[in-house]
Amino acid sequence: MSSPLLARPGAVPAEAPDADVAAHYGEPAQEGRAMERASAWTDRSDRGVVRVLGPDRLTLLHSLTSQAMEGMAPGTASEALLMDANGRIRHHMAVLEDGEAVWLHTEPGQGAELAGFLHRMRFMMRVEVEDLTAERAVITLTGPDRGTALEAAADAVGDAPVRRADDETDLLVEREALSAVASALTDAGARPAGLWAYEAARIAAHRPRQGLDTDERAIPHEAGWVGGAVHLDKGCYPGQETVARVHNLGRPPRRLVMLHLDGTAERLPARGAAVELDGRSVGFVGTSARHHELGPIALGMVKRNVPVDAEFTVDGVAAAQEVVVPPDTGANANIGLRRAPR
């Protein structure tokens, strides 16, 4: 479902799985600076959107996901994982409880699958699940002035659900209103910023994407999602035994790293390419991007026992690592060394 915002001046489509939205609008470096220093909006309308209604919605999601949902207050923004019985991640979701429904948005192409799973798991609970991907679109505001831009564009945004996280604000607008909301935000001073700038900021903040920076074997500790998307003080959900075991014993099989790539290379490594140490594959690279200050960077998943000061070769490009998940992550270690939002 190609975004109407690809018709804006300078818009260049991104690559799969985000080919339906813009990579940039002609000036990716300036777009990245606006995200950090002022305000910017990013078209993420390719995301899957699911709404969960009914008086038992929080009970259902509490029992199935890694997040503590019961008693969640209206307006709460969170994130959660759905895992299989072995703790392997199947979905990562941004979460908003608005007092009447829980809104979830997930990776492109996953909305129908997520909604179908939740629908099948209702049993006798008073819950309705809707895949609203065709009706709702996500547009994300970033930057220190994003609140001012949102207030100025309030008439266009209307009563759309607003998910206010620490470092960004997601608007789940009617899809037919997407162009009008983007124009109103632009008029309010927020700059259009494409996926190149957004992904560069995400990588720099050590925030992985499920299915891009993880694979089908990934568990939460490896990706640094424990403490953010995984609540350690709840139990009895699919994958909880794996989470508890790694948290208590430490040492997950792999760990997420941020890679500082050789800036003299003219290209970025292909997603999925091997991360090599002394000619031996020790992991794979996920998303890569050119950050307006840090230069070329990427996220990668490597074996736990790889030295934290090792330097790699990634698809022919030299790379130094920045530790995101420590090798001994668990109950006695600092899990998820994410960079604080800037």
Phi and psi restraints in degrees (value plus and minus 20) as a CYANA .aco file:
   2 SER   PHI     -85.7   -45.7
   2 SER   PSI     116.3   156.3
   3 SER   PHI     -93.2   -53.2
   3 SER   PSI     118.8   158.8
   4 PRO   PHI     -84.8   -44.8
   4 PRO   PSI     -38.5     1.5
   5 LEU   PHI     -94.5   -54.5
   5 LEU   PSI     -28.7    11.3
   6 LEU   PHI     -88.5   -48.5
   6 LEU   PSI     -32.8     7.2
   7 ALA   PHI    -104.3   -64.3
   7 ALA   PSI     -25.2    14.8
   8 ARG   PHI     -88.4   -48.4
   8 ARG   PSI     131.4   171.4
   9 PRO   PHI     -76.0   -36.0
   9 PRO   PSI     112.0   152.0
  10 GLY   PHI      63.6   103.6
  10 GLY   PSI     -24.9    15.1
  11 ALA   PHI     -87.5   -47.5
  11 ALA   PSI     112.3   152.3
  12 VAL   PHI    -143.7  -103.7
  12 VAL   PSI     105.8   145.8
  13 PRO   PHI     -81.5   -41.5
  13 PRO   PSI     126.6   166.6
  14 ALA   PHI    -100.7   -60.7
  14 ALA   PSI     156.9   196.9
  15 GLU   PHI    -113.3   -73.3
  15 GLU   PSI     142.1   182.1
  16 ALA   PHI     -76.3   -36.3
  16 ALA   PSI     121.7   161.7
  17 PRO   PHI    -109.1   -69.1
  17 PRO   PSI      -5.6    34.4
  18 ASP   PHI    -131.3   -91.3
  18 ASP   PSI       8.8    48.8
  19 ALA   PHI     -88.4   -48.4
  19 ALA   PSI     -32.0     8.0
  20 ASP   PHI    -108.4   -68.4
  20 ASP   PSI     -20.9    19.1
  21 VAL   PHI    -148.8  -108.8
  21 VAL   PSI     153.7   193.7
  22 ALA   PHI    -104.1   -64.1
  22 ALA   PSI     117.0   157.0
  23 ALA   PHI     -94.7   -54.7
  23 ALA   PSI     -59.3   -19.3
  24 HIS   PHI    -183.9  -143.9
  24 HIS   PSI     150.7   190.7
  25 TYR   PHI    -138.2   -98.2
  25 TYR   PSI      11.4    51.4
  26 GLY   PHI      87.5   127.5
  26 GLY   PSI     -41.8    -1.8
  27 GLU   PHI    -160.0  -120.0
  27 GLU   PSI      51.3    91.3
  28 PRO   PHI     -80.9   -40.9
  28 PRO   PSI     -55.2   -15.2
  29 ALA   PHI     -85.8   -45.8
  29 ALA   PSI     -64.7   -24.7
  30 GLN   PHI     -85.7   -45.7
  30 GLN   PSI     -53.5   -13.5
  31 GLU   PHI     -83.9   -43.9
  31 GLU   PSI     -61.1   -21.1
  32 GLY   PHI     -84.6   -44.6
  32 GLY   PSI     -58.5   -18.5
  33 ARG   PHI     -85.9   -45.9
  33 ARG   PSI     -59.2   -19.2
  34 ALA   PHI     -83.1   -43.1
  34 ALA   PSI     -57.9   -17.9
  35 MET   PHI     -81.2   -41.2
  35 MET   PSI     -53.2   -13.2
  36 GLU   PHI    -110.5   -70.5
  36 GLU   PSI     -53.7   -13.7
  37 ARG   PHI    -131.0   -91.0
  37 ARG   PSI     -38.4     1.6
  38 ALA   PHI    -158.1  -118.1
  38 ALA   PSI    -125.5   -85.5
  39 SER   PHI    -173.4  -133.4
  39 SER   PSI     128.7   168.7
  40 ALA   PHI    -171.6  -131.6
  40 ALA   PSI     133.5   173.5
  41 TRP   PHI    -137.8   -97.8
  41 TRP   PSI     125.8   165.8
  42 THR   PHI    -146.0  -106.0
  42 THR   PSI     109.5   149.5
  43 ASP   PHI     -95.2   -55.2
  43 ASP   PSI      92.0   132.0
  44 ARG   PHI    -142.1  -102.1
  44 ARG   PSI      16.9    56.9
  45 SER   PHI     -92.0   -52.0
  45 SER   PSI     -22.6    17.4
  46 ASP   PHI    -103.9   -63.9
  46 ASP   PSI     -24.4    15.6
  47 ARG   PHI     -89.8   -49.8
  47 ARG   PSI     127.1   167.1
  48 GLY   PHI     -96.0   -56.0
  48 GLY   PSI     116.5   156.5
  49 VAL   PHI    -142.6  -102.6
  49 VAL   PSI     107.0   147.0
  50 VAL   PHI    -148.2  -108.2
  50 VAL   PSI     115.6   155.6
  51 ARG   PHI    -134.5   -94.5
  51 ARG   PSI     113.6   153.6
  52 VAL   PHI    -137.3   -97.3
  52 VAL   PSI      97.9   137.9
  53 LEU   PHI    -132.8   -92.8
  53 LEU   PSI     146.6   186.6
  54 GLY   PHI      88.8   128.8
  54 GLY   PSI     135.2   175.2
  55 PRO   PHI     -85.3   -45.3
  55 PRO   PSI     -39.4     0.6
  56 ASP   PHI    -121.9   -81.9
  56 ASP   PSI      -6.3    33.7
  57 ARG   PHI     -81.6   -41.6
  57 ARG   PSI     -62.5   -22.5
  58 LEU   PHI     -90.7   -50.7
  58 LEU   PSI     -54.7   -14.7
  59 THR   PHI     -83.6   -43.6
  59 THR   PSI     -64.5   -24.5
  60 LEU   PHI     -80.0   -40.0
  60 LEU   PSI     -70.9   -30.9
  61 LEU   PHI     -88.0   -48.0
  61 LEU   PSI     -53.3   -13.3
  62 HIS   PHI     -82.3   -42.3
  62 HIS   PSI     -57.9   -17.9
  63 SER   PHI     -97.4   -57.4
  63 SER   PSI     -40.4    -0.4
  64 LEU   PHI    -126.0   -86.0
  64 LEU   PSI     -48.3    -8.3
  65 THR   PHI    -126.0   -86.0
  65 THR   PSI     153.9   193.9
  66 SER   PHI    -102.5   -62.5
  66 SER   PSI     -25.1    14.9
  67 GLN   PHI    -121.5   -81.5
  67 GLN   PSI     127.4   167.4
  68 ALA   PHI     -98.4   -58.4
  68 ALA   PSI      89.3   129.3
  69 MET   PHI    -126.4   -86.4
  69 MET   PSI     -51.4   -11.4
  70 GLU   PHI     -79.7   -39.7
  70 GLU   PSI     110.9   150.9
  71 GLY   PHI      58.1    98.1
  71 GLY   PSI     -10.9    29.1
  72 MET   PHI     -81.3   -41.3
  72 MET   PSI     108.8   148.8
  73 ALA   PHI     -96.8   -56.8
  73 ALA   PSI     128.2   168.2
  74 PRO   PHI     -76.3   -36.3
  74 PRO   PSI     117.9   157.9
  75 GLY   PHI      71.8   111.8
  75 GLY   PSI     -24.6    15.4
  76 THR   PHI     -91.0   -51.0
  76 THR   PSI     108.4   148.4
  77 ALA   PHI    -126.0   -86.0
  77 ALA   PSI     114.1   154.1
  78 SER   PHI    -170.8  -130.8
  78 SER   PSI    -189.7  -149.7
  79 GLU   PHI    -164.6  -124.6
  79 GLU   PSI     138.5   178.5
  80 ALA   PHI    -173.9  -133.9
  80 ALA   PSI     141.7   181.7
  81 LEU   PHI    -140.0  -100.0
  81 LEU   PSI     126.6   166.6
  82 LEU   PHI    -128.3   -88.3
  82 LEU   PSI     110.2   150.2
  83 MET   PHI    -146.5  -106.5
  83 MET   PSI     143.4   183.4
  84 ASP   PHI    -105.2   -65.2
  84 ASP   PSI    -198.1  -158.1
  85 ALA   PHI     -84.3   -44.3
  85 ALA   PSI     -40.8    -0.8
  86 ASN   PHI    -114.1   -74.1
  86 ASN   PSI     -12.9    27.1
  87 GLY   PHI      63.7   103.7
  87 GLY   PSI     -10.4    29.6
  88 ARG   PHI    -101.0   -61.0
  88 ARG   PSI     115.0   155.0
  89 ILE   PHI     -95.6   -55.6
  89 ILE   PSI     109.5   149.5
  90 ARG   PHI    -130.7   -90.7
  90 ARG   PSI     -53.3   -13.3
  91 HIS   PHI    -165.6  -125.6
  91 HIS   PSI     121.3   161.3
  92 HIS   PHI    -134.7   -94.7
  92 HIS   PSI     112.9   152.9
  93 MET   PHI    -150.1  -110.1
  93 MET   PSI     117.6   157.6
  94 ALA   PHI    -103.0   -63.0
  94 ALA   PSI     118.3   158.3
  95 VAL   PHI    -143.9  -103.9
  95 VAL   PSI     117.6   157.6
  96 LEU   PHI    -157.2  -117.2
  96 LEU   PSI     103.7   143.7
  97 GLU   PHI    -120.8   -80.8
  97 GLU   PSI      96.7   136.7
  98 ASP   PHI    -125.1   -85.1
  98 ASP   PSI     -11.1    28.9
  99 GLY   PHI      78.0   118.0
  99 GLY   PSI     -42.3    -2.3
 100 GLU   PHI    -141.9  -101.9
 100 GLU   PSI     -44.0    -4.0
 101 ALA   PHI    -175.6  -135.6
 101 ALA   PSI     139.9   179.9
 102 VAL   PHI    -122.6   -82.6
 102 VAL   PSI     105.3   145.3
 103 TRP   PHI    -121.9   -81.9
 103 TRP   PSI     113.0   153.0
 104 LEU   PHI    -144.4  -104.4
 104 LEU   PSI     116.7   156.7
 105 HIS   PHI    -148.2  -108.2
 105 HIS   PSI     123.3   163.3
 106 THR   PHI    -159.4  -119.4
 106 THR   PSI    -196.8  -156.8
 107 GLU   PHI     -82.1   -42.1
 107 GLU   PSI     131.6   171.6
 108 PRO   PHI     -72.5   -32.5
 108 PRO   PSI     114.8   154.8
 109 GLY   PHI      64.3   104.3
 109 GLY   PSI     -22.2    17.8
 110 GLN   PHI    -124.4   -84.4
 110 GLN   PSI     -23.6    16.4
 111 GLY   PHI     -80.5   -40.5
 111 GLY   PSI     -68.0   -28.0
 112 ALA   PHI     -84.4   -44.4
 112 ALA   PSI     -61.6   -21.6
 113 GLU   PHI     -83.6   -43.6
 113 GLU   PSI     -64.3   -24.3
 114 LEU   PHI     -83.6   -43.6
 114 LEU   PSI     -66.7   -26.7
 115 ALA   PHI     -82.9   -42.9
 115 ALA   PSI     -60.5   -20.5
 116 GLY   PHI     -82.8   -42.8
 116 GLY   PSI     -61.7   -21.7
 117 PHE   PHI     -83.5   -43.5
 117 PHE   PSI     -68.3   -28.3
 118 LEU   PHI     -82.1   -42.1
 118 LEU   PSI     -58.7   -18.7
 119 HIS   PHI     -81.9   -41.9
 119 HIS   PSI     -62.4   -22.4
 120 ARG   PHI     -87.7   -47.7
 120 ARG   PSI     -46.0    -6.0
 121 MET   PHI    -111.3   -71.3
 121 MET   PSI     -14.2    25.8
 122 ARG   PHI     -88.9   -48.9
 122 ARG   PSI     -59.1   -19.1
 123 PHE   PHI      31.7    71.7
 123 PHE   PSI    -137.5   -97.5
 124 MET   PHI    -116.2   -76.2
 124 MET   PSI     -13.3    26.7
 125 MET   PHI     -93.3   -53.3
 125 MET   PSI     129.5   169.5
 126 ARG   PHI    -105.5   -65.5
 126 ARG   PSI      62.5   102.5
 127 VAL   PHI    -162.2  -122.2
 127 VAL   PSI     120.6   160.6
 128 GLU   PHI    -142.6  -102.6
 128 GLU   PSI     117.0   157.0
 129 VAL   PHI    -141.3  -101.3
 129 VAL   PSI     111.1   151.1
 130 GLU   PHI    -149.3  -109.3
 130 GLU   PSI     111.6   151.6
 131 ASP   PHI    -107.2   -67.2
 131 ASP   PSI      88.6   128.6
 132 LEU   PHI    -126.8   -86.8
 132 LEU   PSI       1.6    41.6
 133 THR   PHI     -77.4   -37.4
 133 THR   PSI     -56.6   -16.6
 134 ALA   PHI     -95.8   -55.8
 134 ALA   PSI     -38.2     1.8
 135 GLU   PHI    -126.2   -86.2
 135 GLU   PSI     -45.2    -5.2
 136 ARG   PHI    -140.1  -100.1
 136 ARG   PSI     128.0   168.0
 137 ALA   PHI    -153.2  -113.2
 137 ALA   PSI     122.5   162.5
 138 VAL   PHI    -115.5   -75.5
 138 VAL   PSI     107.9   147.9
 139 ILE   PHI    -147.3  -107.3
 139 ILE   PSI     110.1   150.1
 140 THR   PHI    -132.3   -92.3
 140 THR   PSI     109.2   149.2
 141 LEU   PHI    -119.4   -79.4
 141 LEU   PSI     116.2   156.2
 142 THR   PHI    -153.6  -113.6
 142 THR   PSI     147.3   187.3
 143 GLY   PHI      81.4   121.4
 143 GLY   PSI     136.0   176.0
 144 PRO   PHI     -84.8   -44.8
 144 PRO   PSI     -41.7    -1.7
 145 ASP   PHI    -120.2   -80.2
 145 ASP   PSI      -5.1    34.9
 146 ARG   PHI     -85.4   -45.4
 146 ARG   PSI     -51.6   -11.6
 147 GLY   PHI     -83.4   -43.4
 147 GLY   PSI     -59.7   -19.7
 148 THR   PHI     -84.7   -44.7
 148 THR   PSI     -63.0   -23.0
 149 ALA   PHI     -84.2   -44.2
 149 ALA   PSI     -61.2   -21.2
 150 LEU   PHI     -84.1   -44.1
 150 LEU   PSI     -61.8   -21.8
 151 GLU   PHI     -83.2   -43.2
 151 GLU   PSI     -61.1   -21.1
 152 ALA   PHI     -88.0   -48.0
 152 ALA   PSI     -47.2    -7.2
 153 ALA   PHI    -118.7   -78.7
 153 ALA   PSI      -3.0    37.0
 154 ALA   PHI     -79.2   -39.2
 154 ALA   PSI     -57.2   -17.2
 155 ASP   PHI     -83.1   -43.1
 155 ASP   PSI     -60.3   -20.3
 156 ALA   PHI     -92.3   -52.3
 156 ALA   PSI     -57.8   -17.8
 157 VAL   PHI     -88.3   -48.3
 157 VAL   PSI     -56.7   -16.7
 158 GLY   PHI      42.5    82.5
 158 GLY   PSI    -155.3  -115.3
 159 ASP   PHI    -118.2   -78.2
 159 ASP   PSI       3.3    43.3
 160 ALA   PHI     -81.7   -41.7
 160 ALA   PSI     121.2   161.2
 161 PRO   PHI     -78.4   -38.4
 161 PRO   PSI     118.0   158.0
 162 VAL   PHI    -143.0  -103.0
 162 VAL   PSI      98.6   138.6
 163 ARG   PHI    -122.6   -82.6
 163 ARG   PSI      89.1   129.1
 164 ARG   PHI    -119.3   -79.3
 164 ARG   PSI      81.2   121.2
 165 ALA   PHI    -115.7   -75.7
 165 ALA   PSI     157.0   197.0
 166 ASP   PHI     -82.0   -42.0
 166 ASP   PSI     -59.6   -19.6
 167 ASP   PHI    -136.8   -96.8
 167 ASP   PSI     -18.1    21.9
 168 GLU   PHI    -182.7  -142.7
 168 GLU   PSI     143.5   183.5
 169 THR   PHI    -147.8  -107.8
 169 THR   PSI     102.6   142.6
 170 ASP   PHI    -119.5   -79.5
 170 ASP   PSI     110.5   150.5
 171 LEU   PHI    -127.2   -87.2
 171 LEU   PSI     106.3   146.3
 172 LEU   PHI    -124.5   -84.5
 172 LEU   PSI      59.5    99.5
 173 VAL   PHI    -108.6   -68.6
 173 VAL   PSI     140.6   180.6
 174 GLU   PHI     -78.9   -38.9
 174 GLU   PSI     114.1   154.1
 175 ARG   PHI     -79.5   -39.5
 175 ARG   PSI     -56.2   -16.2
 176 GLU   PHI     -89.9   -49.9
 176 GLU   PSI     -35.5     4.5
 177 ALA   PHI    -117.7   -77.7
 177 ALA   PSI     -17.5    22.5
 178 LEU   PHI     -77.4   -37.4
 178 LEU   PSI     -67.0   -27.0
 179 SER   PHI     -84.0   -44.0
 179 SER   PSI     -61.7   -21.7
 180 ALA   PHI     -85.4   -45.4
 180 ALA   PSI     -60.8   -20.8
 181 VAL   PHI     -85.6   -45.6
 181 VAL   PSI     -63.5   -23.5
 182 ALA   PHI     -81.0   -41.0
 182 ALA   PSI     -61.8   -21.8
 183 SER   PHI     -84.9   -44.9
 183 SER   PSI     -61.2   -21.2
 184 ALA   PHI     -84.7   -44.7
 184 ALA   PSI     -60.7   -20.7
 185 LEU   PHI     -85.7   -45.7
 185 LEU   PSI     -58.9   -18.9
 186 THR   PHI     -83.8   -43.8
 186 THR   PSI     -63.9   -23.9
 187 ASP   PHI     -82.5   -42.5
 187 ASP   PSI     -46.9    -6.9
 188 ALA   PHI    -104.0   -64.0
 188 ALA   PSI     -19.0    21.0
 189 GLY   PHI      84.5   124.5
 189 GLY   PSI     -22.0    18.0
 190 ALA   PHI    -103.0   -63.0
 190 ALA   PSI     111.5   151.5
 191 ARG   PHI    -108.0   -68.0
 191 ARG   PSI     120.0   160.0
 192 PRO   PHI     -82.9   -42.9
 192 PRO   PSI     110.9   150.9
 193 ALA   PHI    -151.8  -111.8
 193 ALA   PSI     104.9   144.9
 194 GLY   PHI    -100.3   -60.3
 194 GLY   PSI    -198.5  -158.5
 195 LEU   PHI     -83.6   -43.6
 195 LEU   PSI     -49.8    -9.8
 196 TRP   PHI     -78.5   -38.5
 196 TRP   PSI     -69.0   -29.0
 197 ALA   PHI     -88.7   -48.7
 197 ALA   PSI     -61.9   -21.9
 198 TYR   PHI     -82.7   -42.7
 198 TYR   PSI     -65.4   -25.4
 199 GLU   PHI     -87.0   -47.0
 199 GLU   PSI     -55.8   -15.8
 200 ALA   PHI     -82.0   -42.0
 200 ALA   PSI     -62.6   -22.6
 201 ALA   PHI     -87.0   -47.0
 201 ALA   PSI     -58.1   -18.1
 202 ARG   PHI     -84.4   -44.4
 202 ARG   PSI     -64.5   -24.5
 203 ILE   PHI     -81.2   -41.2
 203 ILE   PSI     -64.8   -24.8
 204 ALA   PHI     -82.9   -42.9
 204 ALA   PSI     -47.6    -7.6
 205 ALA   PHI    -108.3   -68.3
 205 ALA   PSI     -15.0    25.0
 206 HIS   PHI      43.4    83.4
 206 HIS   PSI      17.2    57.2
 207 ARG   PHI    -127.6   -87.6
 207 ARG   PSI      87.3   127.3
 208 PRO   PHI     -96.4   -56.4
 208 PRO   PSI     138.4   178.4
 209 ARG   PHI    -129.0   -89.0
 209 ARG   PSI     113.0   153.0
 210 GLN   PHI     -85.8   -45.8
 210 GLN   PSI     110.7   150.7
 211 GLY   PHI      68.7   108.7
 211 GLY   PSI     -36.8     3.2
 212 LEU   PHI    -127.3   -87.3
 212 LEU   PSI     -68.0   -28.0
 213 ASP   PHI    -121.0   -81.0
 213 ASP   PSI     -22.4    17.6
 214 THR   PHI    -146.9  -106.9
 214 THR   PSI     147.3   187.3
 215 ASP   PHI    -144.0  -104.0
 215 ASP   PSI    -191.7  -151.7
 216 GLU   PHI     -89.8   -49.8
 216 GLU   PSI     -32.4     7.6
 217 ARG   PHI    -117.4   -77.4
 217 ARG   PSI     -24.3    15.7
 218 ALA   PHI     -86.5   -46.5
 218 ALA   PSI     119.7   159.7
 219 ILE   PHI    -137.2   -97.2
 219 ILE   PSI     140.6   180.6
 220 PRO   PHI     -77.6   -37.6
 220 PRO   PSI     -61.6   -21.6
 221 HIS   PHI     -81.5   -41.5
 221 HIS   PSI     -54.2   -14.2
 222 GLU   PHI     -83.1   -43.1
 222 GLU   PSI     -54.2   -14.2
 223 ALA   PHI    -116.4   -76.4
 223 ALA   PSI     -19.6    20.4
 224 GLY   PHI      55.2    95.2
 224 GLY   PSI       4.3    44.3
 225 TRP   PHI    -110.6   -70.6
 225 TRP   PSI     -24.7    15.3
 226 VAL   PHI     -96.0   -56.0
 226 VAL   PSI     109.4   149.4
 227 GLY   PHI      79.9   119.9
 227 GLY   PSI     -45.5    -5.5
 228 GLY   PHI    -125.4   -85.4
 228 GLY   PSI     -85.2   -45.2
 229 ALA   PHI    -111.0   -71.0
 229 ALA   PSI     -31.4     8.6
 230 VAL   PHI    -141.3  -101.3
 230 VAL   PSI     101.8   141.8
 231 HIS   PHI    -114.3   -74.3
 231 HIS   PSI     100.6   140.6
 232 LEU   PHI    -101.7   -61.7
 232 LEU   PSI     -30.7     9.3
 233 ASP   PHI    -119.6   -79.6
 233 ASP   PSI      -1.1    38.9
 234 LYS   PHI    -145.9  -105.9
 234 LYS   PSI     138.2   178.2
 235 GLY   PHI    -157.1  -117.1
 235 GLY   PSI    -196.5  -156.5
 236 CYS   PHI      40.3    80.3
 236 CYS   PSI      43.9    83.9
 237 TYR   PHI    -165.3  -125.3
 237 TYR   PSI     137.3   177.3
 238 PRO   PHI     -77.0   -37.0
 238 PRO   PSI     107.4   147.4
 239 GLY   PHI      73.7   113.7
 239 GLY   PSI     -26.5    13.5
 240 GLN   PHI     -83.2   -43.2
 240 GLN   PSI     -54.2   -14.2
 241 GLU   PHI     -84.5   -44.5
 241 GLU   PSI     -59.6   -19.6
 242 THR   PHI     -85.5   -45.5
 242 THR   PSI     -64.4   -24.4
 243 VAL   PHI     -78.5   -38.5
 243 VAL   PSI     -67.1   -27.1
 244 ALA   PHI     -85.0   -45.0
 244 ALA   PSI     -60.8   -20.8
 245 ARG   PHI     -83.9   -43.9
 245 ARG   PSI     -67.3   -27.3
 246 VAL   PHI     -88.5   -48.5
 246 VAL   PSI     -55.6   -15.6
 247 HIS   PHI     -85.9   -45.9
 247 HIS   PSI     -58.2   -18.2
 248 ASN   PHI    -100.1   -60.1
 248 ASN   PSI     -57.3   -17.3
 249 LEU   PHI    -118.9   -78.9
 249 LEU   PSI     -41.0    -1.0
 250 GLY   PHI      56.4    96.4
 250 GLY   PSI    -193.5  -153.5
 251 ARG   PHI      41.0    81.0
 251 ARG   PSI      46.7    86.7
 252 PRO   PHI     -87.2   -47.2
 252 PRO   PSI     138.5   178.5
 253 PRO   PHI     -80.6   -40.6
 253 PRO   PSI     -52.7   -12.7
 254 ARG   PHI    -157.0  -117.0
 254 ARG   PSI     153.1   193.1
 255 ARG   PHI    -168.0  -128.0
 255 ARG   PSI     126.2   166.2
 256 LEU   PHI     -99.2   -59.2
 256 LEU   PSI     117.9   157.9
 257 VAL   PHI    -151.4  -111.4
 257 VAL   PSI     135.0   175.0
 258 MET   PHI    -120.5   -80.5
 258 MET   PSI     115.2   155.2
 259 LEU   PHI    -127.6   -87.6
 259 LEU   PSI     107.5   147.5
 260 HIS   PHI    -115.0   -75.0
 260 HIS   PSI      90.2   130.2
 261 LEU   PHI    -108.1   -68.1
 261 LEU   PSI     132.1   172.1
 262 ASP   PHI     -78.3   -38.3
 262 ASP   PSI      98.4   138.4
 263 GLY   PHI     -92.3   -52.3
 263 GLY   PSI     -31.2     8.8
 264 THR   PHI    -102.6   -62.6
 264 THR   PSI     -34.0     6.0
 265 ALA   PHI     -90.6   -50.6
 265 ALA   PSI     120.4   160.4
 266 GLU   PHI    -105.4   -65.4
 266 GLU   PSI     -27.1    12.9
 267 ARG   PHI    -154.2  -114.2
 267 ARG   PSI     142.4   182.4
 268 LEU   PHI    -116.5   -76.5
 268 LEU   PSI     131.9   171.9
 269 PRO   PHI     -87.5   -47.5
 269 PRO   PSI     129.3   169.3
 270 ALA   PHI     -90.1   -50.1
 270 ALA   PSI     117.7   157.7
 271 ARG   PHI     -80.5   -40.5
 271 ARG   PSI     111.9   151.9
 272 GLY   PHI      74.6   114.6
 272 GLY   PSI     -28.2    11.8
 273 ALA   PHI     -85.4   -45.4
 273 ALA   PSI     132.8   172.8
 274 ALA   PHI     -89.5   -49.5
 274 ALA   PSI     119.9   159.9
 275 VAL   PHI    -112.3   -72.3
 275 VAL   PSI      98.2   138.2
 276 GLU   PHI    -132.4   -92.4
 276 GLU   PSI     120.5   160.5
 277 LEU   PHI    -145.5  -105.5
 277 LEU   PSI      95.9   135.9
 278 ASP   PHI      34.3    74.3
 278 ASP   PSI      21.9    61.9
 279 GLY   PHI      58.7    98.7
 279 GLY   PSI     -15.5    24.5
 280 ARG   PHI    -135.7   -95.7
 280 ARG   PSI     112.9   152.9
 281 SER   PHI     -90.7   -50.7
 281 SER   PSI     107.0   147.0
 282 VAL   PHI    -143.8  -103.8
 282 VAL   PSI     -11.4    28.6
 283 GLY   PHI     146.0   186.0
 283 GLY   PSI    -181.7  -141.7
 284 PHE   PHI    -162.0  -122.0
 284 PHE   PSI     137.1   177.1
 285 VAL   PHI    -116.5   -76.5
 285 VAL   PSI     123.6   163.6
 286 GLY   PHI    -122.2   -82.2
 286 GLY   PSI    -139.7   -99.7
 287 THR   PHI     -96.7   -56.7
 287 THR   PSI     121.4   161.4
 288 SER   PHI    -151.4  -111.4
 288 SER   PSI     134.9   174.9
 289 ALA   PHI    -182.5  -142.5
 289 ALA   PSI     146.8   186.8
 290 ARG   PHI    -124.5   -84.5
 290 ARG   PSI      92.4   132.4
 291 HIS   PHI    -104.4   -64.4
 291 HIS   PSI     123.4   163.4
 292 HIS   PHI     -87.2   -47.2
 292 HIS   PSI     -39.4     0.6
 293 GLU   PHI    -135.7   -95.7
 293 GLU   PSI     -62.1   -22.1
 294 LEU   PHI    -102.3   -62.3
 294 LEU   PSI     -34.4     5.6
 295 GLY   PHI      61.6   101.6
 295 GLY   PSI    -175.4  -135.4
 296 PRO   PHI     -92.8   -52.8
 296 PRO   PSI     107.1   147.1
 297 ILE   PHI    -158.0  -118.0
 297 ILE   PSI     144.3   184.3
 298 ALA   PHI    -176.8  -136.8
 298 ALA   PSI     145.3   185.3
 299 LEU   PHI    -127.4   -87.4
 299 LEU   PSI     124.4   164.4
 300 GLY   PHI    -162.0  -122.0
 300 GLY   PSI     138.0   178.0
 301 MET   PHI    -136.0   -96.0
 301 MET   PSI     100.7   140.7
 302 VAL   PHI    -146.7  -106.7
 302 VAL   PSI     144.3   184.3
 303 LYS   PHI     -82.8   -42.8
 303 LYS   PSI     124.6   164.6
 304 ARG   PHI     -78.3   -38.3
 304 ARG   PSI     -58.1   -18.1
 305 ASN   PHI    -103.6   -63.6
 305 ASN   PSI     -14.8    25.2
 306 VAL   PHI     -89.1   -49.1
 306 VAL   PSI     111.0   151.0
 307 PRO   PHI     -75.5   -35.5
 307 PRO   PSI     121.6   161.6
 308 VAL   PHI     -91.5   -51.5
 308 VAL   PSI     -33.3     6.7
 309 ASP   PHI    -124.9   -84.9
 309 ASP   PSI     -11.3    28.7
 310 ALA   PHI     -88.5   -48.5
 310 ALA   PSI     126.2   166.2
 311 GLU   PHI    -130.2   -90.2
 311 GLU   PSI     125.0   165.0
 312 PHE   PHI    -138.4   -98.4
 312 PHE   PSI     150.7   190.7
 313 THR   PHI    -140.1  -100.1
 313 THR   PSI     108.0   148.0
 314 VAL   PHI    -145.1  -105.1
 314 VAL   PSI      88.6   128.6
 315 ASP   PHI      33.0    73.0
 315 ASP   PSI      20.0    60.0
 316 GLY   PHI      64.1   104.1
 316 GLY   PSI     -18.0    22.0
 317 VAL   PHI    -131.2   -91.2
 317 VAL   PSI     110.3   150.3
 318 ALA   PHI     -88.6   -48.6
 318 ALA   PSI     124.1   164.1
 319 ALA   PHI    -168.5  -128.5
 319 ALA   PSI     114.8   154.8
 320 ALA   PHI    -120.9   -80.9
 320 ALA   PSI     131.8   171.8
 321 GLN   PHI    -124.6   -84.6
 321 GLN   PSI     129.2   169.2
 322 GLU   PHI    -139.2   -99.2
 322 GLU   PSI     105.4   145.4
 323 VAL   PHI     -88.6   -48.6
 323 VAL   PSI     108.3   148.3
 324 VAL   PHI    -125.5   -85.5
 324 VAL   PSI     -74.4   -34.4
 325 VAL   PHI    -129.2   -89.2
 325 VAL   PSI      98.4   138.4
 326 PRO   PHI     -85.0   -45.0
 326 PRO   PSI     132.0   172.0
 327 PRO   PHI     -79.2   -39.2
 327 PRO   PSI     -50.6   -10.6
 328 ASP   PHI    -122.4   -82.4
 328 ASP   PSI       6.2    46.2
 329 THR   PHI     -75.1   -35.1
 329 THR   PSI     122.3   162.3
 330 GLY   PHI     137.5   177.5
 330 GLY   PSI    -177.3  -137.3
 331 ALA   PHI     -81.6   -41.6
 331 ALA   PSI     -51.0   -11.0
 332 ASN   PHI    -126.7   -86.7
 332 ASN   PSI      -4.2    35.8
 333 ALA   PHI    -151.7  -111.7
 333 ALA   PSI     141.0   181.0
 334 ASN   PHI     -99.5   -59.5
 334 ASN   PSI      85.0   125.0
 335 ILE   PHI    -105.5   -65.5
 335 ILE   PSI     122.5   162.5
 336 GLY   PHI      46.2    86.2
 336 GLY   PSI      46.4    86.4
 337 LEU   PHI     -96.1   -56.1
 337 LEU   PSI      42.4    82.4
 338 ARG   PHI     -96.6   -56.6
 338 ARG   PSI     124.2   164.2
 339 ARG   PHI     -88.2   -48.2
 339 ARG   PSI     116.4   156.4
 340 ALA   PHI     -84.1   -44.1
 340 ALA   PSI     125.2   165.2
 341 PRO   PHI     -77.3   -37.3
 341 PRO   PSI     121.8   161.8
